Amino acid sequence: MTVESTAARKPRRSAGVKRTAAKKPPGARPDLVQLLTPEGKRVKNGEFDAYVADITPEELRGLYRDMVLTRRFDAEATSLQRQGELGLWASLLGQEAAQIGSGRATREDDYVFPTYREHGVAWCRGVDPTNLLGMFRGVNNGGWDPNGNNFHLYTIVIGSQTLHATGYAMGVAKDGADSAVIAYFGDGASSQGDVAESFTFSAVYNAPVVFFCQNNQWAISEPTERQSRVPLYQRAQGYGFPGVRVDGNDVLACLAVTKWALERARRGEGPTLVEAYTYRMGAHTTSDDPTKYRADEEREAWEAKDPILRLRTYLEDSNHADEGFFAELDAESEALGRRVREAVRAMPDPDRFAIFENVYADGHALVDEERAQFAAYQASFADEGEGKQR
């Protein structure tokens, strides 16, 4: 099932309809692992502080830069879709900390299996942002070599990449390699059978894989509370491996928790489920209208937890960054936006008739008929133009 095909199956509700959560057992929602509050204050955590204890001001500025540039690239891609340059775009707005924190926790020899929204993780893995756009323009099936950056091609089918990651991790274990695998998926995918099967196989075979679930609260228009009676990270208990919930808008916490989980995997201690509790600030994709199913007040509450703003506040309060740094970053952001626009507009137009190729090994009468109908439809636009000129 693809990202878009599920949309028609999702029940729509107005913003004014109150959501009713299933009753949860007492103590089922523990505090998030958090190292940086929404107000930009550093807080202690006895279990995970050690994983970011040696982080330098330069590295903190690097995390901030990663999030700012990723957000700019994402905004540019959304604008390009609205201008007709891309057929579709899945925005990561609001999820920058979850992606940058976890992405920077990986080592070069680790292997990453993304969904279709991991633009920030791709950035961390060294994939040129412009290479992400060809698929959404319809001119390729993914614009990078997966093995060049150990970053797999985007996966549109919901949840299937967790199976790929588990199988790859089982192979890593058999090879005796000192590396780990991380698979990204959303809260909606956590309800898929592929994910459940991945949990089973990874647990039984003690696979060195981290399942990183970005719980952005909405599976298109379906709220998380209608998919699970308990927090998502608790599902790991039933499969026999640990799960942890982290503040997905806290880049330091995401970095620390993912480092911990990846190190467990490399030591041969098996899989971990990380639930990054965050929020999708924009639409599911550019074909979605979130105003139809969620209230403005909900988004406004999450805007106060913005991952970029909280790190900037911490940098300023700690004197780790000055106005010169932010000004230079603004200029770099503008340059990135221009480069993305120029790259997309330099791409060829997609072949509209390619959809009819490679469907059957031999010719097929129905496909031939559909191709002819589509050709006539395309030709009608030219006729209309000629008529207007006359």
Beta strands, then each sheet from edge to edge (+ up, - down):
strand 1: 111-113
strand 2: 181-186
strand 3: 209-215
strand 4: 218-219
strand 5: 222-223
strand 6: 243-247
strand 7: 272-277
sheet 1: 1+ 2+ 3+ 7+ 6+
sheet 2: 4+ 5-
end
